[in-house]
Amino acid sequence: MTENNQLRKFGEHIRTIRKAQGLSQEQLAELSGLHRNYIGGVERGERNLALLNIIRIAHALGMSPSELLKGLD
Amino acid sequence: MTENNQLRKFGEHIRTIRKAQGLSQEQLAELSGLHRNYIGGVERGERNLALLNIIRIAHALGMSPSELLKGLD
């Protein structure tokens, strides 16, 4: 899988979980302390997000970072 | 846990796995396509590494990204 596809797959995974929890991008941004535009970019696979932001998003979704990364397995 | 401690914990986890596999930092750098100094910085908790590098290091260690991040749980 190309690196772009990995980012896209991870972004889609986050979007799926966010929607399953009934959260808007705005709400996930608030919960994770990140900007809404950043969340949008992550979900579109445009961001090679850093570990600390992976941790923030995971915790905002009530998951561990390793659980969140299962979306890449 | 502070963000620095999260990076330090993750770095130590990578070092532990690398050593358990009998790999030097040089060998892990080669396997992952990253620079040896970068690997050293990651292991010392000095790098907020991006997702694609997490994936590269995980695969170089023969693991999935989610398995590698279990070190943060």
Backbone of each chain as nested JSON, in Angstrom:
{
  "chains": [
    {"id": "A", "residues": [
      {"number": 1, "name": "MET", "atoms": {"N": [0.85, -1.199, 0.0], "CA": [0.0, 0.0, 0.0], "C": [0.885, 1.249, 0.0]}},
      {"number": 2, "name": "THR", "atoms": {"N": [0.537, 2.218, -0.85], "CA": [1.353, 3.436, -0.904], "C": [1.144, 4.24, 0.373]}},
      {"number": 3, "name": "GLU", "atoms": {"N": [2.067, 5.15, 0.634], "CA": [1.962, 5.962, 1.844], "C": [0.699, 6.831, 1.825]}},
      {"number": 4, "name": "ASN", "atoms": {"N": [0.355, 7.349, 0.656], "CA": [-0.873, 8.162, 0.578], "C": [-2.1, 7.332, 0.932]}},
      {"number": 5, "name": "ASN", "atoms": {"N": [-2.091, 6.096, 0.429], "CA": [-3.236, 5.231, 0.728], "C": [-3.304, 4.893, 2.205]}},
      {"number": 6, "name": "GLN", "atoms": {"N": [-2.129, 4.79, 2.862], "CA": [-2.118, 4.514, 4.306], "C": [-2.754, 5.684, 5.054]}},
      {"number": 7, "name": "LEU", "atoms": {"N": [-2.388, 6.899, 4.65], "CA": [-2.948, 8.085, 5.314], "C": [-4.452, 8.174, 5.043]}},
      {"number": 8, "name": "ARG", "atoms": {"N": [-4.837, 7.861, 3.799], "CA": [-6.256, 7.936, 3.437], "C": [-7.061, 6.895, 4.238]}},
      {"number": 9, "name": "LYS", "atoms": {"N": [-6.507, 5.68, 4.335], "CA": [-7.18, 4.589, 5.059], "C": [-7.348, 4.965, 6.531]}},
      {"number": 10, "name": "PHE", "atoms": {"N": [-6.286, 5.553, 7.107], "CA": [-6.347, 5.935, 8.518], "C": [-7.373, 7.051, 8.718]}},
      {"number": 11, "name": "GLY", "atoms": {"N": [-7.401, 7.992, 7.783], "CA": [-8.36, 9.096, 7.873], "C": [-9.796, 8.62, 7.793]}},
      {"number": 12, "name": "GLU", "atoms": {"N": [-10.028, 7.695, 6.888], "CA": [-11.394, 7.134, 6.735], "C": [-11.798, 6.378, 7.993]}},
      {"number": 13, "name": "HIS", "atoms": {"N": [-10.817, 5.716, 8.591], "CA": [-11.07, 4.945, 9.823], "C": [-11.511, 5.894, 10.942]}},
      {"number": 14, "name": "ILE", "atoms": {"N": [-10.818, 7.021, 11.051], "CA": [-11.175, 8.007, 12.083], "C": [-12.575, 8.564, 11.807]}},
      {"number": 15, "name": "ARG", "atoms": {"N": [-12.851, 8.853, 10.553], "CA": [-14.171, 9.392, 10.184], "C": [-15.279, 8.383, 10.552]}},
      {"number": 16, "name": "THR", "atoms": {"N": [-15.036, 7.108, 10.241], "CA": [-16.032, 6.063, 10.535], "C": [-16.32, 6.007, 12.038]}},
      {"number": 17, "name": "ILE", "atoms": {"N": [-15.255, 6.048, 12.844], "CA": [-15.428, 5.963, 14.303], "C": [-16.126, 7.222, 14.816]}},
      {"number": 18, "name": "ARG", "atoms": {"N": [-15.687, 8.367, 14.31], "CA": [-16.287, 9.651, 14.743], "C": [-17.794, 9.625, 14.478]}},
      {"number": 19, "name": "LYS", "atoms": {"N": [-18.167, 9.228, 13.258], "CA": [-19.588, 9.206, 12.887], "C": [-20.356, 8.173, 13.717]}},
      {"number": 20, "name": "ALA", "atoms": {"N": [-19.732, 7.031, 13.98], "CA": [-20.387, 5.993, 14.791], "C": [-20.682, 6.518, 16.191]}},
      {"number": 21, "name": "GLN", "atoms": {"N": [-19.86, 7.472, 16.631], "CA": [-20.07, 8.055, 17.957], "C": [-20.959, 9.304, 17.886]}},
      {"number": 22, "name": "GLY", "atoms": {"N": [-21.441, 9.596, 16.669], "CA": [-22.353, 10.731, 16.523], "C": [-21.681, 12.079, 16.746]}},
      {"number": 23, "name": "LEU", "atoms": {"N": [-20.369, 12.116, 16.496], "CA": [-19.633, 13.373, 16.696], "C": [-19.454, 14.103, 15.36]}},
      {"number": 24, "name": "SER", "atoms": {"N": [-19.507, 15.433, 15.422], "CA": [-19.155, 16.229, 14.241], "C": [-17.636, 16.442, 14.254]}},
      {"number": 25, "name": "GLN", "atoms": {"N": [-17.094, 16.912, 13.143], "CA": [-15.661, 17.229, 13.108], "C": [-15.354, 18.299, 14.153]}},
      {"number": 26, "name": "GLU", "atoms": {"N": [-16.299, 19.222, 14.276], "CA": [-16.147, 20.314, 15.245], "C": [-16.012, 19.76, 16.662]}},
      {"number": 27, "name": "GLN", "atoms": {"N": [-16.876, 18.806, 16.981], "CA": [-16.849, 18.23, 18.335], "C": [-15.567, 17.447, 18.567]}},
      {"number": 28, "name": "LEU", "atoms": {"N": [-15.137, 16.665, 17.561], "CA": [-13.889, 15.912, 17.713], "C": [-12.716, 16.882, 17.868]}},
      {"number": 29, "name": "ALA", "atoms": {"N": [-12.758, 17.979, 17.126], "CA": [-11.696, 18.983, 17.228], "C": [-11.646, 19.532, 18.653]}},
      {"number": 30, "name": "GLU", "atoms": {"N": [-12.811, 19.839, 19.195], "CA": [-12.869, 20.396, 20.552], "C": [-12.368, 19.384, 21.585]}},
      {"number": 31, "name": "LEU", "atoms": {"N": [-12.825, 18.147, 21.446], "CA": [-12.435, 17.101, 22.402], "C": [-10.931, 16.825, 22.368]}},
      {"number": 32, "name": "SER", "atoms": {"N": [-10.347, 16.963, 21.166], "CA": [-8.926, 16.597, 21.021], "C": [-8.0, 17.807, 21.147]}},
      {"number": 33, "name": "GLY", "atoms": {"N": [-8.618, 19.001, 21.203], "CA": [-7.789, 20.209, 21.307], "C": [-7.091, 20.56, 20.005]}},
      {"number": 34, "name": "LEU", "atoms": {"N": [-7.642, 20.049, 18.903], "CA": [-7.059, 20.335, 17.586], "C": [-8.042, 21.179, 16.778]}},
      {"number": 35, "name": "HIS", "atoms": {"N": [-7.556, 21.771, 15.677], "CA": [-8.428, 22.645, 14.878], "C": [-9.321, 21.801, 13.963]}},
      {"number": 36, "name": "ARG", "atoms": {"N": [-10.527, 22.273, 13.729], "CA": [-11.473, 21.533, 12.879], "C": [-10.904, 21.296, 11.482]}},
      {"number": 37, "name": "ASN", "atoms": {"N": [-10.203, 22.257, 10.945], "CA": [-9.632, 22.095, 9.599], "C": [-8.584, 20.983, 9.595]}},
      {"number": 38, "name": "TYR", "atoms": {"N": [-7.866, 20.903, 10.736], "CA": [-6.845, 19.846, 10.847], "C": [-7.53, 18.481, 10.841]}},
      {"number": 39, "name": "ILE", "atoms": {"N": [-8.608, 18.364, 11.603], "CA": [-9.358, 17.094, 11.644], "C": [-9.859, 16.741, 10.234]}},
      {"number": 40, "name": "GLY", "atoms": {"N": [-10.369, 17.737, 9.53], "CA": [-10.853, 17.507, 8.164], "C": [-9.735, 16.986, 7.265]}},
      {"number": 41, "name": "GLY", "atoms": {"N": [-8.552, 17.601, 7.404], "CA": [-7.396, 17.187, 6.612], "C": [-6.951, 15.77, 6.95]}},
      {"number": 42, "name": "VAL", "atoms": {"N": [-7.003, 15.441, 8.25], "CA": [-6.64, 14.074, 8.662], "C": [-7.607, 13.072, 8.026]}},
      {"number": 43, "name": "GLU", "atoms": {"N": [-8.908, 13.38, 8.098], "CA": [-9.916, 12.439, 7.588], "C": [-9.819, 12.265, 6.08]}},
      {"number": 44, "name": "ARG", "atoms": {"N": [-9.338, 13.304, 5.368], "CA": [-9.159, 13.216, 3.908], "C": [-7.823, 12.569, 3.539]}},
      {"number": 45, "name": "GLY", "atoms": {"N": [-7.047, 12.197, 4.557], "CA": [-5.764, 11.544, 4.28], "C": [-4.68, 12.518, 3.831]}},
      {"number": 46, "name": "GLU", "atoms": {"N": [-4.877, 13.789, 4.168], "CA": [-3.922, 14.821, 3.718], "C": [-2.863, 15.117, 4.778]}},
      {"number": 47, "name": "ARG", "atoms": {"N": [-2.976, 14.476, 5.94], "CA": [-2.064, 14.807, 7.043], "C": [-1.286, 13.573, 7.484]}},
      {"number": 48, "name": "ASN", "atoms": {"N": [0.034, 13.75, 7.539], "CA": [0.865, 12.683, 8.101], "C": [1.025, 13.007, 9.577]}},
      {"number": 49, "name": "LEU", "atoms": {"N": [-0.028, 12.759, 10.329], "CA": [-0.121, 13.297, 11.688], "C": [0.909, 12.71, 12.635]}},
      {"number": 50, "name": "ALA", "atoms": {"N": [1.339, 13.524, 13.575], "CA": [2.389, 13.12, 14.513], "C": [1.787, 12.341, 15.678]}},
      {"number": 51, "name": "LEU", "atoms": {"N": [2.683, 11.63, 16.357], "CA": [2.256, 10.713, 17.413], "C": [1.384, 11.393, 18.463]}},
      {"number": 52, "name": "LEU", "atoms": {"N": [1.786, 12.571, 18.911], "CA": [1.023, 13.239, 19.98], "C": [-0.401, 13.578, 19.522]}},
      {"number": 53, "name": "ASN", "atoms": {"N": [-0.569, 13.886, 18.245], "CA": [-1.925, 14.155, 17.739], "C": [-2.717, 12.856, 17.564]}},
      {"number": 54, "name": "ILE", "atoms": {"N": [-2.026, 11.764, 17.232], "CA": [-2.688, 10.451, 17.171], "C": [-3.235, 10.126, 18.563]}},
      {"number": 55, "name": "ILE", "atoms": {"N": [-2.403, 10.39, 19.574], "CA": [-2.809, 10.106, 20.965], "C": [-4.0, 10.989, 21.347]}},
      {"number": 56, "name": "ARG", "atoms": {"N": [-3.941, 12.263, 20.965], "CA": [-5.046, 13.181, 21.32], "C": [-6.358, 12.718, 20.684]}},
      {"number": 57, "name": "ILE", "atoms": {"N": [-6.29, 12.381, 19.399], "CA": [-7.507, 11.961, 18.689], "C": [-8.026, 10.645, 19.278]}},
      {"number": 58, "name": "ALA", "atoms": {"N": [-7.107, 9.717, 19.56], "CA": [-7.528, 8.432, 20.145], "C": [-8.256, 8.666, 21.463]}},
      {"number": 59, "name": "HIS", "atoms": {"N": [-7.647, 9.461, 22.312], "CA": [-8.27, 9.713, 23.634], "C": [-9.591, 10.454, 23.49]}},
      {"number": 60, "name": "ALA", "atoms": {"N": [-9.691, 11.362, 22.513], "CA": [-10.947, 12.091, 22.274], "C": [-12.05, 11.132, 21.848]}},
      {"number": 61, "name": "LEU", "atoms": {"N": [-11.65, 10.038, 21.175], "CA": [-12.616, 9.025, 20.731], "C": [-12.778, 7.924, 21.777]}},
      {"number": 62, "name": "GLY", "atoms": {"N": [-12.118, 8.106, 22.925], "CA": [-12.256, 7.148, 24.015], "C": [-11.529, 5.834, 23.765]}},
      {"number": 63, "name": "MET", "atoms": {"N": [-10.442, 5.924, 22.98], "CA": [-9.71, 4.699, 22.633], "C": [-8.233, 4.86, 22.988]}},
      {"number": 64, "name": "SER", "atoms": {"N": [-7.521, 3.734, 22.982], "CA": [-6.068, 3.82, 23.138], "C": [-5.487, 4.053, 21.733]}},
      {"number": 65, "name": "PRO", "atoms": {"N": [-4.268, 4.623, 21.696], "CA": [-3.643, 4.834, 20.385], "C": [-3.521, 3.526, 19.582]}},
      {"number": 66, "name": "SER", "atoms": {"N": [-3.192, 2.431, 20.264], "CA": [-3.024, 1.17, 19.53], "C": [-4.364, 0.695, 18.952]}},
      {"number": 67, "name": "GLU", "atoms": {"N": [-5.456, 0.913, 19.694], "CA": [-6.779, 0.548, 19.159], "C": [-7.079, 1.366, 17.904]}},
      {"number": 68, "name": "LEU", "atoms": {"N": [-6.775, 2.661, 17.98], "CA": [-7.082, 3.535, 16.834], "C": [-6.285, 3.101, 15.602]}},
      {"number": 69, "name": "LEU", "atoms": {"N": [-5.038, 2.641, 15.82], "CA": [-4.197, 2.268, 14.679], "C": [-4.565, 0.911, 14.103]}},
      {"number": 70, "name": "LYS", "atoms": {"N": [-5.466, 0.2, 14.768], "CA": [-5.927, -1.081, 14.18], "C": [-6.56, -0.829, 12.813]}},
      {"number": 71, "name": "GLY", "atoms": {"N": [-6.982, 0.401, 12.587], "CA": [-7.547, 0.757, 11.297], "C": [-6.556, 0.616, 10.154]}},
      {"number": 72, "name": "LEU", "atoms": {"N": [-5.239, 0.465, 10.52], "CA": [-4.208, 0.329, 9.48], "C": [-3.788, -1.119, 9.276]}},
      {"number": 73, "name": "ASP", "atoms": {"N": [-4.257, -1.99, 10.129], "CA": [-3.815, -3.406, 10.027], "C": [-4.408, -4.07, 8.798]}}
    ]},
    {"id": "B", "residues": [
      {"number": 1, "name": "MET", "atoms": {"N": [-0.175, 11.564, 32.009], "CA": [1.198, 11.502, 31.545], "C": [1.481, 12.672, 30.599]}},
      {"number": 2, "name": "THR", "atoms": {"N": [2.582, 13.384, 30.845], "CA": [2.896, 14.531, 29.994], "C": [3.255, 14.041, 28.586]}},
      {"number": 3, "name": "GLU", "atoms": {"N": [3.188, 14.943, 27.647], "CA": [3.489, 14.576, 26.266], "C": [4.943, 14.115, 26.139]}},
      {"number": 4, "name": "ASN", "atoms": {"N": [5.855, 14.778, 26.851], "CA": [7.264, 14.349, 26.791], "C": [7.423, 12.924, 27.301]}},
      {"number": 5, "name": "ASN", "atoms": {"N": [6.689, 12.642, 28.37], "CA": [6.789, 11.284, 28.918], "C": [6.218, 10.252, 27.942]}},
      {"number": 6, "name": "GLN", "atoms": {"N": [5.173, 10.653, 27.215], "CA": [4.596, 9.729, 26.223], "C": [5.633, 9.415, 25.15]}},
      {"number": 7, "name": "LEU", "atoms": {"N": [6.34, 10.45, 24.692], "CA": [7.359, 10.238, 23.653], "C": [8.507, 9.401, 24.212]}},
      {"number": 8, "name": "ARG", "atoms": {"N": [8.867, 9.682, 25.46], "CA": [9.977, 8.934, 26.076], "C": [9.575, 7.461, 26.238]}},
      {"number": 9, "name": "LYS", "atoms": {"N": [8.356, 7.23, 26.692], "CA": [7.87, 5.859, 26.906], "C": [7.851, 5.093, 25.583]}},
      {"number": 10, "name": "PHE", "atoms": {"N": [7.395, 5.778, 24.533], "CA": [7.326, 5.126, 23.218], "C": [8.736, 4.816, 22.704]}},
      {"number": 11, "name": "GLY", "atoms": {"N": [9.646, 5.761, 22.919], "CA": [11.033, 5.558, 22.497], "C": [11.683, 4.401, 23.207]}},
      {"number": 12, "name": "GLU", "atoms": {"N": [11.447, 4.307, 24.5], "CA": [12.031, 3.208, 25.283], "C": [11.455, 1.87, 24.826]}},
      {"number": 13, "name": "HIS", "atoms": {"N": [10.165, 1.906, 24.467], "CA": [9.499, 0.683, 23.996], "C": [10.154, 0.194, 22.696]}},
      {"number": 14, "name": "ILE", "atoms": {"N": [10.428, 1.126, 21.796], "CA": [11.077, 0.766, 20.52], "C": [12.464, 0.207, 20.797]}},
      {"number": 15, "name": "ARG", "atoms": {"N": [13.193, 0.86, 21.703], "CA": [14.558, 0.403, 22.039], "C": [14.505, -1.017, 22.594]}},
      {"number": 16, "name": "THR", "atoms": {"N": [13.555, -1.282, 23.497], "CA": [13.434, -2.612, 24.098], "C": [13.189, -3.673, 23.033]}},
      {"number": 17, "name": "ILE", "atoms": {"N": [12.282, -3.376, 22.108], "CA": [11.951, -4.348, 21.048], "C": [13.159, -4.536, 20.127]}},
      {"number": 18, "name": "ARG", "atoms": {"N": [13.793, -3.411, 19.772], "CA": [14.971, -3.483, 18.882], "C": [16.045, -4.387, 19.504]}},
      {"number": 19, "name": "LYS", "atoms": {"N": [16.339, -4.144, 20.782], "CA": [17.388, -4.928, 21.453], "C": [16.984, -6.393, 21.575]}},
      {"number": 20, "name": "ALA", "atoms": {"N": [15.699, -6.622, 21.838], "CA": [15.222, -8.013, 21.958], "C": [15.412, -8.775, 20.643]}},
      {"number": 21, "name": "GLN", "atoms": {"N": [15.388, -8.01, 19.545], "CA": [15.584, -8.628, 18.231], "C": [17.058, -8.613, 17.825]}},
      {"number": 22, "name": "GLY", "atoms": {"N": [17.91, -8.136, 18.734], "CA": [19.353, -8.157, 18.462], "C": [19.762, -7.199, 17.35]}},
      {"number": 23, "name": "LEU", "atoms": {"N": [18.974, -6.133, 17.187], "CA": [19.285, -5.162, 16.131], "C": [20.015, -3.951, 16.721]}},
      {"number": 24, "name": "SER", "atoms": {"N": [20.938, -3.399, 15.954], "CA": [21.573, -2.136, 16.348], "C": [20.686, -0.999, 15.816]}},
      {"number": 25, "name": "GLN", "atoms": {"N": [20.928, 0.221, 16.287], "CA": [20.183, 1.375, 15.76], "C": [20.447, 1.496, 14.257]}},
      {"number": 26, "name": "GLU", "atoms": {"N": [21.693, 1.198, 13.872], "CA": [22.084, 1.261, 12.454], "C": [21.228, 0.301, 11.625]}},
      {"number": 27, "name": "GLN", "atoms": {"N": [21.066, -0.909, 12.147], "CA": [20.306, -1.912, 11.387], "C": [18.836, -1.528, 11.308]}},
      {"number": 28, "name": "LEU", "atoms": {"N": [18.278, -1.033, 12.417], "CA": [16.876, -0.602, 12.398], "C": [16.704, 0.571, 11.431]}},
      {"number": 29, "name": "ALA", "atoms": {"N": [17.691, 1.461, 11.416], "CA": [17.637, 2.596, 10.489], "C": [17.604, 2.093, 9.045]}},
      {"number": 30, "name": "GLU", "atoms": {"N": [18.447, 1.132, 8.765], "CA": [18.52, 0.595, 7.396], "C": [17.206, -0.102, 7.01]}},
      {"number": 31, "name": "LEU", "atoms": {"N": [16.709, -0.911, 7.941], "CA": [15.478, -1.668, 7.669], "C": [14.281, -0.743, 7.455]}},
      {"number": 32, "name": "SER", "atoms": {"N": [14.298, 0.388, 8.173], "CA": [13.123, 1.282, 8.116], "C": [13.289, 2.395, 7.083]}},
      {"number": 33, "name": "GLY", "atoms": {"N": [14.521, 2.512, 6.546], "CA": [14.761, 3.574, 5.567], "C": [14.872, 4.945, 6.205]}},
      {"number": 34, "name": "LEU", "atoms": {"N": [15.19, 4.942, 7.5], "CA": [15.335, 6.211, 8.223], "C": [16.794, 6.387, 8.647]}},
      {"number": 35, "name": "HIS", "atoms": {"N": [17.156, 7.595, 9.072], "CA": [18.556, 7.851, 9.436], "C": [18.823, 7.363, 10.861]}},
      {"number": 36, "name": "ARG", "atoms": {"N": [20.038, 6.882, 11.089], "CA": [20.384, 6.35, 12.416], "C": [20.199, 7.417, 13.492]}},
      {"number": 37, "name": "ASN", "atoms": {"N": [20.536, 8.652, 13.199], "CA": [20.382, 9.716, 14.203], "C": [18.911, 9.925, 14.545]}},
      {"number": 38, "name": "TYR", "atoms": {"N": [18.076, 9.747, 13.524], "CA": [16.628, 9.906, 13.747], "C": [16.136, 8.815, 14.691]}},
      {"number": 39, "name": "ILE", "atoms": {"N": [16.6, 7.587, 14.448], "CA": [16.215, 6.461, 15.315], "C": [16.677, 6.736, 16.745]}},
      {"number": 40, "name": "GLY", "atoms": {"N": [17.923, 7.233, 16.895], "CA": [18.436, 7.575, 18.225], "C": [17.556, 8.601, 18.919]}},
      {"number": 41, "name": "GLY", "atoms": {"N": [17.14, 9.624, 18.151], "CA": [16.279, 10.667, 18.711], "C": [14.914, 10.121, 19.122]}},
      {"number": 42, "name": "VAL", "atoms": {"N": [14.377, 9.213, 18.301], "CA": [13.085, 8.592, 18.639], "C": [13.217, 7.811, 19.947]}},
      {"number": 43, "name": "GLU", "atoms": {"N": [14.29, 7.03, 20.062], "CA": [14.463, 6.184, 21.251], "C": [14.674, 7.012, 22.517]}},
      {"number": 44, "name": "ARG", "atoms": {"N": [15.249, 8.222, 22.355], "CA": [15.456, 9.111, 23.519], "C": [14.197, 9.94, 23.826]}},
      {"number": 45, "name": "GLY", "atoms": {"N": [13.154, 9.737, 23.016], "CA": [11.914, 10.478, 23.262], "C": [11.969, 11.919, 22.792]}},
      {"number": 46, "name": "GLU", "atoms": {"N": [12.877, 12.188, 21.872], "CA": [13.073, 13.569, 21.393], "C": [12.277, 13.845, 20.115]}},
      {"number": 47, "name": "ARG", "atoms": {"N": [11.62, 12.816, 19.586], "CA": [10.933, 12.984, 18.3], "C": [9.436, 12.704, 18.435]}},
      {"number": 48, "name": "ASN", "atoms": {"N": [8.646, 13.648, 17.964], "CA": [7.202, 13.436, 17.883], "C": [6.932, 12.876, 16.497]}},
      {"number": 49, "name": "LEU", "atoms": {"N": [7.277, 11.607, 16.324], "CA": [7.338, 11.042, 14.977], "C": [5.982, 10.942, 14.295]}},
      {"number": 50, "name": "ALA", "atoms": {"N": [6.021, 11.096, 12.989], "CA": [4.792, 11.102, 12.197], "C": [4.356, 9.667, 11.869]}},
      {"number": 51, "name": "LEU", "atoms": {"N": [3.073, 9.586, 11.493], "CA": [2.449, 8.279, 11.288], "C": [3.238, 7.404, 10.321]}},
      {"number": 52, "name": "LEU", "atoms": {"N": [3.664, 7.971, 9.207], "CA": [4.355, 7.15, 8.194], "C": [5.662, 6.589, 8.742]}},
      {"number": 53, "name": "ASN", "atoms": {"N": [6.331, 7.34, 9.621], "CA": [7.563, 6.812, 10.23], "C": [7.25, 5.766, 11.295]}},
      {"number": 54, "name": "ILE", "atoms": {"N": [6.129, 5.924, 11.984], "CA": [5.682, 4.889, 12.933], "C": [5.459, 3.587, 12.159]}},
      {"number": 55, "name": "ILE", "atoms": {"N": [4.819, 3.714, 10.996], "CA": [4.527, 2.527, 10.169], "C": [5.839, 1.9, 9.69]}},
      {"number": 56, "name": "ARG", "atoms": {"N": [6.773, 2.74, 9.254], "CA": [8.067, 2.212, 8.758], "C": [8.806, 1.447, 9.864]}},
      {"number": 57, "name": "ILE", "atoms": {"N": [8.85, 2.057, 11.059], "CA": [9.583, 1.414, 12.173], "C": [8.876, 0.124, 12.579]}},
      {"number": 58, "name": "ALA", "atoms": {"N": [7.545, 0.175, 12.628], "CA": [6.783, -1.036, 12.996], "C": [7.097, -2.169, 12.018]}},
      {"number": 59, "name": "HIS", "atoms": {"N": [7.007, -1.87, 10.753], "CA": [7.251, -2.914, 9.743], "C": [8.695, -3.403, 9.789]}},
      {"number": 60, "name": "ALA", "atoms": {"N": [9.643, -2.484, 10.072], "CA": [11.055, -2.884, 10.174], "C": [11.248, -3.853, 11.341]}},
      {"number": 61, "name": "LEU", "atoms": {"N": [10.412, -3.703, 12.375], "CA": [10.481, -4.594, 13.542], "C": [9.549, -5.804, 13.378]}},
      {"number": 62, "name": "GLY", "atoms": {"N": [8.929, -5.917, 12.195], "CA": [8.06, -7.066, 11.917], "C": [6.736, -7.016, 12.659]}},
      {"number": 63, "name": "MET", "atoms": {"N": [6.271, -5.799, 12.937], "CA": [5.03, -5.65, 13.705], "C": [4.058, -4.753, 12.94]}},
      {"number": 64, "name": "SER", "atoms": {"N": [2.797, -4.795, 13.388], "CA": [1.841, -3.837, 12.836], "C": [1.969, -2.542, 13.643]}},
      {"number": 65, "name": "PRO", "atoms": {"N": [1.563, -1.427, 13.06], "CA": [1.613, -0.165, 13.797], "C": [0.84, -0.234, 15.115]}},
      {"number": 66, "name": "SER", "atoms": {"N": [-0.294, -0.915, 15.11], "CA": [-1.086, -0.97, 16.349], "C": [-0.36, -1.78, 17.425]}},
      {"number": 67, "name": "GLU", "atoms": {"N": [0.341, -2.845, 17.0], "CA": [1.114, -3.619, 17.984], "C": [2.206, -2.748, 18.59]}},
      {"number": 68, "name": "LEU", "atoms": {"N": [2.875, -1.991, 17.73], "CA": [3.973, -1.152, 18.223], "C": [3.467, -0.109, 19.216]}},
      {"number": 69, "name": "LEU", "atoms": {"N": [2.254, 0.404, 18.966], "CA": [1.728, 1.457, 19.857], "C": [1.199, 0.913, 21.165]}},
      {"number": 70, "name": "LYS", "atoms": {"N": [1.141, -0.435, 21.286], "CA": [0.722, -1.0, 22.579], "C": [1.676, -0.544, 23.683]}},
      {"number": 71, "name": "GLY", "atoms": {"N": [2.883, -0.157, 23.295], "CA": [3.852, 0.345, 24.268], "C": [3.387, 1.607, 24.965]}},
      {"number": 72, "name": "LEU", "atoms": {"N": [2.299, 2.223, 24.426], "CA": [1.786, 3.458, 25.037], "C": [0.551, 3.204, 25.896]}},
      {"number": 73, "name": "ASP", "atoms": {"N": [0.032, 1.978, 25.838], "CA": [-1.205, 1.703, 26.587], "C": [-0.945, 1.677, 28.09]}}
    ]}
  ]
}
